[in-house]
Amino acid sequence: MAKKYKKKNKGCFNCNINCSRYYITPEVESEGPEYETLCSFSSRIGNQDLEFALKMNQYLNTMGVDSLSMGETIGWAMECVEKGIFTRDDFDGLDFTWGNLETIQTIVERVVNMEGIGQEFARGTRHLAQTMGKGSEKYALHVKGLDVICGDPRGIKAFGLTYAIASRGGDHLRAEPFFELTNRFEEAEKRFGTRDAANRLSDNGKAKLVEFTERQALLTDCLTMCKNVGLSMDVLDFDLASDLLRAGTGLAFTGDRVDTALKNCITNDRLMNIDFGVTAKDDTLPHRFTHEPLTEGDSKDQVVPVRDMVKDYYKIKGWDEHGVPKKS
């Protein structure tokens, strides 16, 4: 794809890393796409036409529609049709077989224009599954109503925990524990108490890893930094952040003060969610990831023991077994 369509690398304003790219096809030219968008409009929905995926990336970005949730909602409908749960009659006559590009483009346009079944698709996979029923809920890949990314947590356990505990639902960027993909085992033992923290297939030590990277991710947001640099490249720590804050504000920041503020923010975030009805049962993953082992590849036979990891996470946070922060 890069050889055929990519014209140049592209960076965000004032950044010299240029980790994005600019592409041109016979129909469109635009920035991107990022991995998740490309996956969402190719393998996730059975599409092998890359030019079509690039066109959808440009259109969705222009219209302000989230490509990840849009792709998952379409994929859910296609799987439900494949399983015989629904037919085209349930979807305004649209043929939701895998890779049907005409249907994909039509439903995206109907979502944008809020026409017909597009009004229901615009509300996301959880809404569709709950309202249409017939067992389709089992195939809705969301956490707390937010659709999960293409990264299958059965092969990246810390990411699975991240999806489960993120306050806004299946959001990989609330922690993005990239460290588990590094195989830096000696460093893992020093920082997180076990070599398994750097082993993507192990659930051991992942609660400690996620609890740390959750704070690190929040710090990059507070400093308006790019998470590719501050988090995935693992260059930002609390002492360095305090140096930046002292230089920029003149206030007496320390690493400990920064860390305490981050912990308080996350706790308050949790308390607000509890006020809105979130409980420990919501800190989980879709049935597929916890009960259906992968059948091939290096992650074969893997599922996510999410309940055990969530319990460990609560303990590290100092919350009770129901995920409620204890009064200090």
Helices and strands as residue ranges (DSSP letters): H 2-5, E 6-10, E 20-24, E 29-31, H 35-40, G 43-45, H 50-63, H 67-82, G 88-91, H 101-113, H 118-121, H 125-132, G 136-139, E 142-143, E 146-147, H 157-165, G 172-174, G 178-181, H 185-192, G 195-198, H 206-222, H 227-227, I 228-232, H 238-249, H 255-275, G 280-282, H 287-291, H 306-317
